[in-house]
């Protein structure tokens, strides 16, 4: 089952901190939901720094970031 991090409504750096905590605990794929472009960019940068593949989808003024295991 995919782990989900709902970081909508949170100001930076909270989305990044919650995502980092989840990446360190979870081996599988993670779906992160954010509602700002800066959070999207920061979470994506974090995931790539952890050698994870990233896919971003924009849905109704929010972003769904799929962080996949492996790079």
VEXTOR-536414 format. One record per residue: residue number from 1; chain; x, y, z of N, C-alpha, C, O in turn. Coordinates in steps of 0.1 Angstrom, whole numbers. Last residue first. Layout:
! VEXTOR-536414
<node><nr>NUM</nr><kette>A</kette><n_east>X</n_east><n_north>Y</n_north><n_up>Z</n_up><ca_east>X</ca_east><ca_north>Y</ca_north><ca_up>Z</ca_up><c_east>X</c_east><c_north>Y</c_north><c_up>Z</c_up><o_east>X</o_east><o_north>Y</o_north><o_up>Z</o_up></node>
...
This chain:
! VEXTOR-536414
<node><nr>71</nr><kette>A</kette><n_east>158</n_east><n_north>55</n_north><n_up>-84</n_up><ca_east>160</ca_east><ca_north>67</ca_north><ca_up>-92</ca_up><c_east>158</c_east><c_north>64</c_north><c_up>-106</c_up><o_east>159</o_east><o_north>73</o_north><o_up>-114</o_up></node>
<node><nr>70</nr><kette>A</kette><n_east>137</n_east><n_north>41</n_north><n_up>-58</n_up><ca_east>147</ca_east><ca_north>40</ca_north><ca_up>-68</ca_up><c_east>147</c_east><c_north>53</c_north><c_up>-77</c_up><o_east>137</o_east><o_north>60</o_north><o_up>-78</o_up></node>
<node><nr>69</nr><kette>A</kette><n_east>102</n_east><n_north>46</n_north><n_up>-55</n_up><ca_east>114</ca_east><ca_north>39</ca_north><ca_up>-50</ca_up><c_east>124</c_east><c_north>38</c_north><c_up>-61</c_up><o_east>121</o_east><o_north>35</o_north><o_up>-72</o_up></node>
<node><nr>68</nr><kette>A</kette><n_east>88</n_east><n_north>77</n_north><n_up>-63</n_up><ca_east>89</ca_east><ca_north>63</ca_north><ca_up>-65</ca_up><c_east>103</c_east><c_north>58</c_north><c_up>-59</c_up><o_east>113</o_east><o_north>65</o_north><o_up>-59</o_up></node>
<node><nr>67</nr><kette>A</kette><n_east>64</n_east><n_north>99</n_north><n_up>-55</n_up><ca_east>79</ca_east><ca_north>97</ca_north><ca_up>-52</ca_up><c_east>80</c_east><c_north>82</c_north><c_up>-53</c_up><o_east>75</o_east><o_north>74</o_north><o_up>-44</o_up></node>
<node><nr>66</nr><kette>A</kette><n_east>42</n_east><n_north>120</n_north><n_up>-69</n_up><ca_east>45</ca_east><ca_north>106</ca_north><ca_up>-67</ca_up><c_east>60</c_east><c_north>104</c_north><c_up>-66</c_up><o_east>67</o_east><o_north>107</o_north><o_up>-76</o_up></node>
<node><nr>65</nr><kette>A</kette><n_east>24</n_east><n_north>147</n_north><n_up>-59</n_up><ca_east>38</ca_east><ca_north>143</ca_north><ca_up>-62</ca_up><c_east>40</c_east><c_north>128</c_north><c_up>-59</c_up><o_east>39</o_east><o_north>124</o_north><o_up>-47</o_up></node>
<node><nr>64</nr><kette>A</kette><n_east>0</n_east><n_north>167</n_north><n_up>-69</n_up><ca_east>2</ca_east><ca_north>154</ca_north><ca_up>-63</ca_up><c_east>15</c_east><c_north>149</c_north><c_up>-68</c_up><o_east>18</o_east><o_north>148</o_north><o_up>-80</o_up></node>
<node><nr>63</nr><kette>A</kette><n_east>-10</n_east><n_north>200</n_north><n_up>-61</n_up><ca_east>-1</ca_east><ca_north>191</ca_north><ca_up>-68</ca_up><c_east>0</c_east><c_north>178</c_north><c_up>-61</c_up><o_east>1</o_east><o_north>177</o_north><o_up>-48</o_up></node>
<node><nr>62</nr><kette>A</kette><n_east>-39</n_east><n_north>221</n_north><n_up>-68</n_up><ca_east>-30</ca_east><ca_north>214</ca_north><ca_up>-59</ca_up><c_east>-21</c_east><c_north>204</c_north><c_up>-67</c_up><o_east>-24</o_east><o_north>201</o_north><o_up>-79</o_up></node>
<node><nr>61</nr><kette>A</kette><n_east>-57</n_east><n_north>231</n_north><n_up>-86</n_up><ca_east>-49</ca_east><ca_north>240</ca_north><ca_up>-78</ca_up><c_east>-41</c_east><c_north>233</c_north><c_up>-67</c_up><o_east>-38</o_east><o_north>240</o_north><o_up>-57</o_up></node>
<node><nr>60</nr><kette>A</kette><n_east>-66</n_east><n_north>205</n_north><n_up>-98</n_up><ca_east>-75</ca_east><ca_north>215</ca_north><ca_up>-92</ca_up><c_east>-67</c_east><c_north>224</c_north><c_up>-81</c_up><o_east>-71</o_east><o_north>224</o_north><o_up>-70</o_up></node>
<node><nr>59</nr><kette>A</kette><n_east>-37</n_east><n_north>190</n_north><n_up>-100</n_up><ca_east>-51</ca_east><ca_north>187</ca_north><ca_up>-99</ca_up><c_east>-58</c_east><c_north>197</c_north><c_up>-91</c_up><o_east>-56</o_east><o_north>199</o_north><o_up>-79</o_up></node>
<node><nr>58</nr><kette>A</kette><n_east>-7</n_east><n_north>181</n_north><n_up>-116</n_up><ca_east>-15</ca_east><ca_north>192</ca_north><ca_up>-111</ca_up><c_east>-30</c_east><c_north>189</c_north><c_up>-111</c_up><o_east>-35</o_east><o_north>185</o_north><o_up>-122</o_up></node>
<node><nr>57</nr><kette>A</kette><n_east>17</n_east><n_north>158</n_north><n_up>-108</n_up><ca_east>5</ca_east><ca_north>160</ca_north><ca_up>-115</ca_up><c_east>-2</c_east><c_north>172</c_north><c_up>-108</c_up><o_east>-3</o_east><o_north>173</o_north><o_up>-96</o_up></node>
<node><nr>56</nr><kette>A</kette><n_east>50</n_east><n_north>145</n_north><n_up>-111</n_up><ca_east>41</ca_east><ca_north>156</ca_north><ca_up>-106</ca_up><c_east>29</c_east><c_north>157</c_north><c_up>-114</c_up><o_east>30</o_east><o_north>158</o_north><o_up>-127</o_up></node>
<node><nr>55</nr><kette>A</kette><n_east>72</n_east><n_north>120</n_north><n_up>-101</n_up><ca_east>62</ca_east><ca_north>124</ca_north><ca_up>-111</ca_up><c_east>53</c_east><c_north>134</c_north><c_up>-104</c_up><o_east>48</o_east><o_north>132</o_north><o_up>-93</o_up></node>
<node><nr>54</nr><kette>A</kette><n_east>105</n_east><n_north>110</n_north><n_up>-95</n_up><ca_east>94</ca_east><ca_north>119</ca_north><ca_up>-92</ca_up><c_east>85</c_east><c_north>121</c_north><c_up>-104</c_up><o_east>90</o_east><o_north>124</o_north><o_up>-115</o_up></node>
<node><nr>53</nr><kette>A</kette><n_east>128</n_east><n_north>87</n_north><n_up>-80</n_up><ca_east>121</ca_east><ca_north>92</ca_north><ca_up>-92</ca_up><c_east>109</c_east><c_north>100</c_north><c_up>-88</c_up><o_east>102</o_east><o_north>96</o_north><o_up>-78</o_up></node>
<node><nr>52</nr><kette>A</kette><n_east>153</n_east><n_north>94</n_north><n_up>-56</n_up><ca_east>140</ca_east><ca_north>89</ca_north><ca_up>-59</ca_up><c_east>135</c_east><c_north>95</c_north><c_up>-72</c_up><o_east>138</o_east><o_north>106</o_north><o_up>-75</o_up></node>
<node><nr>51</nr><kette>A</kette><n_east>177</n_east><n_north>102</n_north><n_up>-43</n_up><ca_east>177</ca_east><ca_north>93</ca_north><ca_up>-55</ca_up><c_east>164</c_east><c_north>86</c_north><c_up>-57</c_up><o_east>163</o_east><o_north>74</o_north><o_up>-60</o_up></node>
<node><nr>50</nr><kette>A</kette><n_east>174</n_east><n_north>123</n_north><n_up>-27</n_up><ca_east>174</ca_east><ca_north>110</ca_north><ca_up>-21</ca_up><c_east>173</c_east><c_north>99</c_north><c_up>-31</c_up><o_east>170</o_east><o_north>87</o_north><o_up>-28</o_up></node>
<node><nr>49</nr><kette>A</kette><n_east>171</n_east><n_north>144</n_north><n_up>-44</n_up><ca_east>184</ca_east><ca_north>143</ca_north><ca_up>-36</ca_up><c_east>185</c_east><c_north>130</c_north><c_up>-29</c_up><o_east>196</o_east><o_north>126</o_north><o_up>-25</o_up></node>
<node><nr>48</nr><kette>A</kette><n_east>145</n_east><n_north>140</n_north><n_up>-53</n_up><ca_east>156</ca_east><ca_north>137</ca_north><ca_up>-62</ca_up><c_east>170</c_east><c_north>136</c_north><c_up>-55</c_up><o_east>178</o_east><o_north>129</o_north><o_up>-59</o_up></node>
<node><nr>47</nr><kette>A</kette><n_east>132</n_east><n_north>148</n_north><n_up>-29</n_up><ca_east>130</ca_east><ca_north>134</ca_north><ca_up>-34</ca_up><c_east>142</c_east><c_north>131</c_north><c_up>-44</c_up><o_east>148</o_east><o_north>120</o_north><o_up>-43</o_up></node>
<node><nr>46</nr><kette>A</kette><n_east>139</n_east><n_north>176</n_north><n_up>-28</n_up><ca_east>142</ca_east><ca_north>166</ca_north><ca_up>-18</ca_up><c_east>142</c_east><c_north>152</c_north><c_up>-23</c_up><o_east>152</o_east><o_north>144</o_north><o_up>-20</o_up></node>
<node><nr>45</nr><kette>A</kette><n_east>127</n_east><n_north>185</n_north><n_up>-52</n_up><ca_east>141</ca_east><ca_north>186</ca_north><ca_up>-50</ca_up><c_east>146</c_east><c_north>176</c_north><c_up>-39</c_up><o_east>156</o_east><o_north>170</o_north><o_up>-41</o_up></node>
<node><nr>44</nr><kette>A</kette><n_east>100</n_east><n_north>181</n_north><n_up>-45</n_up><ca_east>106</ca_east><ca_north>174</ca_north><ca_up>-57</ca_up><c_east>121</c_east><c_north>174</c_north><c_up>-56</c_up><o_east>127</o_east><o_north>164</o_north><o_up>-59</o_up></node>
<node><nr>43</nr><kette>A</kette><n_east>97</n_east><n_north>198</n_north><n_up>-24</n_up><ca_east>95</ca_east><ca_north>183</ca_north><ca_up>-22</ca_up><c_east>101</c_east><c_north>176</c_north><c_up>-33</c_up><o_east>108</o_east><o_north>165</o_north><o_up>-31</o_up></node>
<node><nr>42</nr><kette>A</kette><n_east>101</n_east><n_north>223</n_north><n_up>-37</n_up><ca_east>110</ca_east><ca_north>218</ca_north><ca_up>-26</ca_up><c_east>109</c_east><c_north>203</c_north><c_up>-24</c_up><o_east>119</o_east><o_north>197</o_north><o_up>-21</o_up></node>
<node><nr>41</nr><kette>A</kette><n_east>81</n_east><n_north>224</n_north><n_up>-56</n_up><ca_east>95</ca_east><ca_north>224</ca_north><ca_up>-60</ca_up><c_east>104</c_east><c_north>219</c_north><c_up>-50</c_up><o_east>113</o_east><o_north>211</o_north><o_up>-53</o_up></node>
<node><nr>40</nr><kette>A</kette><n_east>58</n_east><n_north>223</n_north><n_up>-39</n_up><ca_east>60</ca_east><ca_north>213</ca_north><ca_up>-50</ca_up><c_east>75</c_east><c_north>212</c_north><c_up>-54</c_up><o_east>80</o_east><o_north>201</o_north><o_up>-54</o_up></node>
<node><nr>39</nr><kette>A</kette><n_east>62</n_east><n_north>246</n_north><n_up>-25</n_up><ca_east>62</ca_east><ca_north>233</ca_north><ca_up>-18</ca_up><c_east>65</c_east><c_north>222</c_north><c_up>-28</c_up><o_east>72</o_east><o_north>213</o_north><o_up>-25</o_up></node>
<node><nr>38</nr><kette>A</kette><n_east>58</n_east><n_north>264</n_north><n_up>-46</n_up><ca_east>71</ca_east><ca_north>264</ca_north><ca_up>-39</ca_up><c_east>72</c_east><c_north>251</c_north><c_up>-31</c_up><o_east>83</o_east><o_north>245</o_north><o_up>-31</o_up></node>
<node><nr>37</nr><kette>A</kette><n_east>32</n_east><n_north>260</n_north><n_up>-54</n_up><ca_east>43</ca_east><ca_north>257</ca_north><ca_up>-63</ca_up><c_east>56</c_east><c_north>256</c_north><c_up>-56</c_up><o_east>65</o_east><o_north>248</o_north><o_up>-59</o_up></node>
<node><nr>36</nr><kette>A</kette><n_east>10</n_east><n_north>244</n_north><n_up>-31</n_up><ca_east>17</ca_east><ca_north>256</ca_north><ca_up>-35</ca_up><c_east>29</c_east><c_north>251</c_north><c_up>-44</c_up><o_east>34</o_east><o_north>241</o_north><o_up>-43</o_up></node>
<node><nr>35</nr><kette>A</kette><n_east>-2</n_east><n_north>222</n_north><n_up>-19</n_up><ca_east>-11</ca_east><ca_north>232</ca_north><ca_up>-26</ca_up><c_east>-4</c_east><c_north>245</c_north><c_up>-30</c_up><o_east>-10</o_east><o_north>255</o_north><o_up>-31</o_up></node>
<node><nr>34</nr><kette>A</kette><n_east>4</n_east><n_north>187</n_north><n_up>-20</n_up><ca_east>7</ca_east><ca_north>200</ca_north><ca_up>-16</ca_up><c_east>-2</c_east><c_north>210</c_north><c_up>-24</c_up><o_east>-7</o_east><o_north>206</o_north><o_up>-34</o_up></node>
<node><nr>33</nr><kette>A</kette><n_east>8</n_east><n_north>153</n_north><n_up>-13</n_up><ca_east>-2</ca_east><ca_north>163</ca_north><ca_up>-18</ca_up><c_east>2</c_east><c_north>177</c_north><c_up>-12</c_up><o_east>3</o_east><o_north>178</o_north><o_up>1</o_up></node>
<node><nr>32</nr><kette>A</kette><n_east>26</n_east><n_north>126</n_north><n_up>-22</n_up><ca_east>26</ca_east><ca_north>138</ca_north><ca_up>-14</ca_up><c_east>17</c_east><c_north>148</c_north><c_up>-21</c_up><o_east>18</o_east><o_north>150</o_north><o_up>-33</o_up></node>
<node><nr>31</nr><kette>A</kette><n_east>30</n_east><n_north>92</n_north><n_up>-20</n_up><ca_east>22</ca_east><ca_north>102</ca_north><ca_up>-27</ca_up><c_east>21</c_east><c_north>114</c_north><c_up>-17</c_up><o_east>16</o_east><o_north>113</o_north><o_up>-6</o_up></node>
<node><nr>30</nr><kette>A</kette><n_east>56</n_east><n_north>68</n_north><n_up>-24</n_up><ca_east>49</ca_east><ca_north>78</ca_north><ca_up>-16</ca_up><c_east>42</c_east><c_north>88</c_north><c_up>-24</c_up><o_east>47</o_east><o_north>93</o_north><o_up>-34</o_up></node>
<node><nr>29</nr><kette>A</kette><n_east>67</n_east><n_north>34</n_north><n_up>-26</n_up><ca_east>63</ca_east><ca_north>47</ca_north><ca_up>-32</ca_up><c_east>55</c_east><c_north>55</c_north><c_up>-22</c_up><o_east>48</o_east><o_north>50</o_north><o_up>-13</o_up></node>
<node><nr>28</nr><kette>A</kette><n_east>87</n_east><n_north>19</n_north><n_up>0</n_up><ca_east>79</ca_east><ca_north>20</ca_north><ca_up>-12</ca_up><c_east>76</c_east><c_north>33</c_north><c_up>-17</c_up><o_east>83</o_east><o_north>43</o_north><o_up>-14</o_up></node>
<node><nr>27</nr><kette>A</kette><n_east>99</n_east><n_north>23</n_north><n_up>24</n_up><ca_east>107</ca_east><ca_north>17</ca_north><ca_up>13</ca_up><c_east>100</c_east><c_north>19</c_north><c_up>0</c_up><o_east>107</o_east><o_north>20</o_north><o_up>-10</o_up></node>
<node><nr>26</nr><kette>A</kette><n_east>98</n_east><n_north>48</n_north><n_up>49</n_up><ca_east>91</ca_east><ca_north>40</ca_north><ca_up>39</ca_up><c_east>100</c_east><c_north>35</c_north><c_up>28</c_up><o_east>108</o_east><o_north>43</o_north><o_up>23</o_up></node>
<node><nr>25</nr><kette>A</kette><n_east>114</n_east><n_north>65</n_north><n_up>65</n_up><ca_east>107</ca_east><ca_north>53</ca_north><ca_up>71</ca_up><c_east>102</c_east><c_north>43</c_north><c_up>61</c_up><o_east>101</o_east><o_north>31</o_north><o_up>64</o_up></node>
<node><nr>24</nr><kette>A</kette><n_east>124</n_east><n_north>85</n_north><n_up>48</n_up><ca_east>134</ca_east><ca_north>78</ca_north><ca_up>57</ca_up><c_east>127</c_east><c_north>65</c_north><c_up>63</c_up><o_east>135</o_east><o_north>56</o_north><o_up>67</o_up></node>
<node><nr>23</nr><kette>A</kette><n_east>101</n_east><n_north>95</n_north><n_up>37</n_up><ca_east>111</ca_east><ca_north>88</ca_north><ca_up>29</ca_up><c_east>120</c_east><c_north>80</c_north><c_up>37</c_up><o_east>124</o_east><o_north>69</o_north><o_up>33</o_up></node>
<node><nr>22</nr><kette>A</kette><n_east>90</n_east><n_north>107</n_north><n_up>60</n_up><ca_east>83</ca_east><ca_north>95</ca_north><ca_up>54</ca_up><c_east>93</c_east><c_north>88</c_north><c_up>45</c_up><o_east>93</o_east><o_north>75</o_north><o_up>45</o_up></node>
<node><nr>21</nr><kette>A</kette><n_east>107</n_east><n_north>128</n_north><n_up>65</n_up><ca_east>105</ca_east><ca_north>118</ca_north><ca_up>75</ca_up><c_east>99</c_east><c_north>105</c_north><c_up>70</c_up><o_east>102</o_east><o_north>94</o_north><o_up>73</o_up></node>
<node><nr>20</nr><kette>A</kette><n_east>104</n_east><n_north>142</n_north><n_up>41</n_up><ca_east>117</ca_east><ca_north>136</ca_north><ca_up>44</ca_up><c_east>116</c_east><c_north>125</c_north><c_up>55</c_up><o_east>122</o_east><o_north>115</o_north><o_up>54</o_up></node>
<node><nr>19</nr><kette>A</kette><n_east>77</n_east><n_north>151</n_north><n_up>43</n_up><ca_east>81</ca_east><ca_north>142</ca_north><ca_up>32</ca_up><c_east>95</c_east><c_north>135</c_north><c_up>36</c_up><o_east>96</o_east><o_north>123</o_north><o_up>34</o_up></node>
<node><nr>18</nr><kette>A</kette><n_east>79</n_east><n_north>167</n_north><n_up>65</n_up><ca_east>71</ca_east><ca_north>156</ca_north><ca_up>66</ca_up><c_east>74</c_east><c_north>145</c_north><c_up>55</c_up><o_east>74</o_east><o_north>133</o_north><o_up>58</o_up></node>
<node><nr>17</nr><kette>A</kette><n_east>97</n_east><n_north>187</n_north><n_up>55</n_up><ca_east>101</ca_east><ca_north>179</ca_north><ca_up>67</ca_up><c_east>92</c_east><c_north>166</c_north><c_up>68</c_up><o_east>98</o_east><o_north>156</o_north><o_up>71</o_up></node>
<node><nr>16</nr><kette>A</kette><n_east>82</n_east><n_north>197</n_north><n_up>33</n_up><ca_east>95</ca_east><ca_north>190</ca_north><ca_up>31</ca_up><c_east>99</c_east><c_north>182</c_north><c_up>43</c_up><o_east>104</o_east><o_north>170</o_north><o_up>41</o_up></node>
<node><nr>15</nr><kette>A</kette><n_east>60</n_east><n_north>208</n_north><n_up>46</n_up><ca_east>58</ca_east><ca_north>198</ca_north><ca_up>36</ca_up><c_east>71</c_east><c_north>190</c_north><c_up>34</c_up><o_east>71</o_east><o_north>178</o_north><o_up>32</o_up></node>
<node><nr>14</nr><kette>A</kette><n_east>74</n_east><n_north>228</n_north><n_up>64</n_up><ca_east>67</ca_east><ca_north>216</ca_north><ca_up>69</ca_up><c_east>64</c_east><c_north>205</c_north><c_up>59</c_up><o_east>66</o_east><o_north>193</o_north><o_up>62</o_up></node>
<node><nr>13</nr><kette>A</kette><n_east>88</n_east><n_north>251</n_north><n_up>61</n_up><ca_east>94</ca_east><ca_north>239</ca_north><ca_up>55</ca_up><c_east>86</c_east><c_north>226</c_north><c_up>59</c_up><o_east>91</o_east><o_north>215</o_north><o_up>56</o_up></node>
<node><nr>12</nr><kette>A</kette><n_east>60</n_east><n_north>261</n_north><n_up>42</n_up><ca_east>74</ca_east><ca_north>256</ca_north><ca_up>42</ca_up><c_east>80</c_east><c_north>260</c_north><c_up>55</c_up><o_east>78</o_east><o_north>271</o_north><o_up>59</o_up></node>
<node><nr>11</nr><kette>A</kette><n_east>28</n_east><n_north>255</n_north><n_up>56</n_up><ca_east>38</ca_east><ca_north>264</ca_north><ca_up>51</ca_up><c_east>52</c_east><c_north>257</c_north><c_up>51</c_up><o_east>54</o_east><o_north>248</o_north><o_up>59</o_up></node>
<node><nr>10</nr><kette>A</kette><n_east>0</n_east><n_north>235</n_north><n_up>46</n_up><ca_east>11</ca_east><ca_north>237</ca_north><ca_up>54</ca_up><c_east>21</c_east><c_north>246</c_north><c_up>48</c_up><o_east>23</o_east><o_north>246</o_north><o_up>36</o_up></node>
<node><nr>9</nr><kette>A</kette><n_east>-20</n_east><n_north>230</n_north><n_up>28</n_up><ca_east>-23</ca_east><ca_north>240</ca_north><ca_up>38</ca_up><c_east>-11</c_east><c_north>243</c_north><c_up>48</c_up><o_east>-12</o_east><o_north>251</o_north><o_up>56</o_up></node>
<node><nr>8</nr><kette>A</kette><n_east>-11</n_east><n_north>197</n_north><n_up>23</n_up><ca_east>-19</ca_east><ca_north>208</ca_north><ca_up>19</ca_up><c_east>-22</c_east><c_north>218</c_north><c_up>31</c_up><o_east>-25</o_east><o_north>213</o_north><o_up>42</o_up></node>
<node><nr>7</nr><kette>A</kette><n_east>1</n_east><n_north>173</n_north><n_up>28</n_up><ca_east>8</ca_east><ca_north>186</ca_north><ca_up>33</ca_up><c_east>1</c_east><c_north>198</c_north><c_up>28</c_up><o_east>7</o_east><o_north>209</o_north><o_up>28</o_up></node>
<node><nr>6</nr><kette>A</kette><n_east>-3</n_east><n_north>142</n_north><n_up>33</n_up><ca_east>-11</ca_east><ca_north>153</ca_north><ca_up>30</ca_up><c_east>-5</c_east><c_north>165</c_north><c_up>36</c_up><o_east>-7</o_east><o_north>168</o_north><o_up>48</o_up></node>
<node><nr>5</nr><kette>A</kette><n_east>12</n_east><n_north>114</n_north><n_up>21</n_up><ca_east>15</ca_east><ca_north>126</ca_north><ca_up>30</ca_up><c_east>7</c_east><c_north>137</c_north><c_up>25</c_up><o_east>8</o_east><o_north>142</o_north><o_up>14</o_up></node>
<node><nr>4</nr><kette>A</kette><n_east>8</n_east><n_north>79</n_north><n_up>20</n_up><ca_east>4</ca_east><ca_north>93</ca_north><ca_up>15</ca_up><c_east>7</c_east><c_north>103</c_north><c_up>26</c_up><o_east>5</o_east><o_north>101</o_north><o_up>38</o_up></node>
<node><nr>3</nr><kette>A</kette><n_east>21</n_east><n_north>49</n_north><n_up>8</n_up><ca_east>20</ca_east><ca_north>58</ca_north><ca_up>19</ca_up><c_east>16</c_east><c_north>72</c_north><c_up>13</c_up><o_east>21</o_east><o_north>76</o_north><o_up>2</o_up></node>
<node><nr>2</nr><kette>A</kette><n_east>5</n_east><n_north>22</n_north><n_up>-8</n_up><ca_east>13</ca_east><ca_north>34</ca_north><ca_up>-10</ca_up><c_east>10</c_east><c_north>43</c_north><c_up>2</c_up><o_east>-1</o_east><o_north>45</o_north><o_up>7</o_up></node>
<node><nr>1</nr><kette>A</kette><n_east>8</n_east><n_north>-12</n_north><n_up>0</n_up><ca_east>0</ca_east><ca_north>0</ca_north><ca_up>0</ca_up><c_east>9</c_east><c_north>13</c_north><c_up>0</c_up><o_east>19</o_east><o_north>13</o_north><o_up>7</o_up></node>
